[in-house]
Amino acid sequence: MKPFFWGIEDFFWSIKCSYNYWLHGPYGLAKVIEKIPFRFLIKYLRKYGASIGTNCRFERGLNIHRPLGEKPFENLFIGNDVYLGHKILIDLSRKVIIKDKVIIASGCQLWTHASFYKNNTIDDPNYGEKYGNLVINMGAIIYSNVVITHGICIGKFAQVGACSLINKNVNENCFVGGVPAVKK
């Protein structure tokens, strides 16, 4: 009996995704993805351009920032056996590459851009942005509420402590934590 009702629910989410994408564009679709149940999440991320491996589990509340283009999630590359916790923010201004067997706990933010004013004043007309791809290598564990800035590479089997700010690359097989994060 459950598969029947899941089929109906899947049809409902398909209509909701299509409608919001048509009416509001990529951001409308991203708002639906944020509310979609975990059992359908990977299916609809793939449908709209994400590359996702097998045996992954994503919790509800995935917030996609700056989904762009015909395939709004095409900058998202996720390997096999990846776990993403509740309420994760992923910025898709540039590529986000999460390799195999990575765990990212709830409340994390993965950024691929940063804004700045050249003269450090709000009245400065020289507003700009910096960009960089984000790579999280195989076996890394990112604990809750970590913020990772643009252009960062996290090494294989690295661990990042909860509530840390990662603004520099993290080497393989090490534990970092703090604001900004340092090797422990």
Phi, psi and omega in degrees: 000321180302314180304326178298312180290326175295324176297318177295316180296320177300316178299317178301313181292328177297314178296316181298316178298310182299314181297311182293327176293318179294317186280316188245358179079198184302325180291326175297318176297317180299325179292325176291317179302325180296332184257349187291141178296152186301329184293341180251350189301310182297320179304314184280333171296316178297317182303326183255026166113346181289147175254113186229132180286198183262162174058039178261154176224122179241131178277167182291153175098021179290116182260113180263120180258136180057054171286129188231153169083187180296321176249089191302335185252020185293344178273007181255117180237117183233132181280201181272153173057042181258139175243128174241124182282186181294146169052052175267138176256128177235120178271123182253031174298326175226183185289138171243117183243114179245114185275183187300148172058036178265143175240125176236115185283178187294151173077009181282155177235125180246108185254140175242008174212159175216141179263152178204160172248130187297325181256012177058033173230148182291335180277357181293122178285354183270054177288141179212174177224146173251144183232157174187141176295156179240127181234126174243113187279169188309135173077004180289148176236123179247113182282177190301146171060035177271140174250124179246123183275175185294150175075018185263145173237123177257124186291168179301136175057021175284156176233137180241122182294156182302148175060034180262159173246119180257107178239008175222156179302149180248128181289165177296151171052037177229163178248128177235155177193161177111179180232105349289161185291139174228159180292135181254000000 
